[in-house]
């Protein structure tokens, strides 16, 4: 008696590339069976899109910030963008070591703490 062949009992299918429409339909079916949204790729529990980066971060309890240079604090375009888009601000260079203590034991905090 001959041993069974390696492919005995197996269905062997030729790989046929699917069209973009078939791929989209297959993915929509998969999302539907998983309870997902079939209209787009959003998560079923996702909330509406936020209008700013800061709002998007806040929706998930996170912060998004920008490094802000003191020299731009008087420029309305920069200030308005920071205020609209971010919910956290970090000093750009003003709080780096050489700005805070230019030489050993010599503090230079007057400029960085100025508002």
DACORRA-V95953 format. One record per residue. N is the residue number from 0. RES is the residue in three letters. D_LAST is the distance of its C-alpha to the last C-alpha in Angstrom with 2 decimals. Layout:
BEGIN
n,res,d_last
N,RES,D_LAST
N,RES,D_LAST
END
This chain:
BEGIN
n,res,d_last
0,UNK,92.67
1,UNK,89.76
2,UNK,86.25
3,UNK,83.95
4,UNK,81.97
5,UNK,78.30
6,UNK,77.36
7,UNK,79.95
8,UNK,78.56
9,UNK,75.27
10,UNK,74.19
11,UNK,73.14
12,UNK,71.24
13,UNK,70.62
14,UNK,66.95
15,UNK,66.49
16,UNK,63.08
17,UNK,61.75
18,UNK,60.37
19,UNK,56.79
20,UNK,58.07
21,UNK,59.78
22,UNK,56.69
23,UNK,54.58
24,UNK,57.27
25,UNK,57.56
26,UNK,53.82
27,UNK,53.80
28,UNK,56.75
29,UNK,55.00
30,UNK,51.87
31,UNK,54.17
32,UNK,56.06
33,UNK,52.86
34,UNK,51.53
35,UNK,48.98
36,UNK,48.01
37,UNK,50.55
38,UNK,48.71
39,UNK,45.93
40,UNK,44.60
41,UNK,42.18
42,UNK,42.60
43,UNK,44.58
44,UNK,41.83
45,UNK,39.02
46,UNK,36.90
47,UNK,36.13
48,UNK,33.91
49,UNK,30.21
50,UNK,28.64
51,UNK,25.49
52,UNK,24.89
53,UNK,22.62
54,UNK,25.38
55,UNK,28.03
56,UNK,26.37
57,UNK,25.88
58,UNK,29.60
59,UNK,30.55
60,UNK,27.99
61,UNK,25.97
62,UNK,22.49
63,UNK,21.83
64,UNK,18.66
65,UNK,17.36
66,UNK,15.84
67,UNK,12.83
68,UNK,12.20
69,UNK,9.00
70,UNK,11.54
71,UNK,12.31
72,UNK,9.14
73,UNK,10.73
74,UNK,14.07
75,UNK,15.34
76,UNK,17.98
77,UNK,15.85
78,UNK,13.38
79,UNK,16.57
80,UNK,18.37
81,UNK,15.88
82,UNK,15.75
83,UNK,19.54
84,UNK,20.71
85,UNK,18.77
86,UNK,18.19
87,UNK,16.36
88,UNK,13.66
89,UNK,13.82
90,UNK,12.00
91,UNK,14.66
92,UNK,15.25
93,UNK,12.30
94,UNK,13.68
95,UNK,17.28
96,UNK,19.47
97,UNK,19.89
98,UNK,16.18
99,UNK,15.77
100,UNK,19.19
101,UNK,20.66
102,UNK,23.85
103,UNK,25.48
104,UNK,24.13
105,UNK,21.51
106,UNK,17.97
107,UNK,15.14
108,UNK,12.08
109,UNK,10.11
110,UNK,8.82
111,UNK,8.21
112,UNK,6.34
113,UNK,3.81
114,UNK,0.00
END
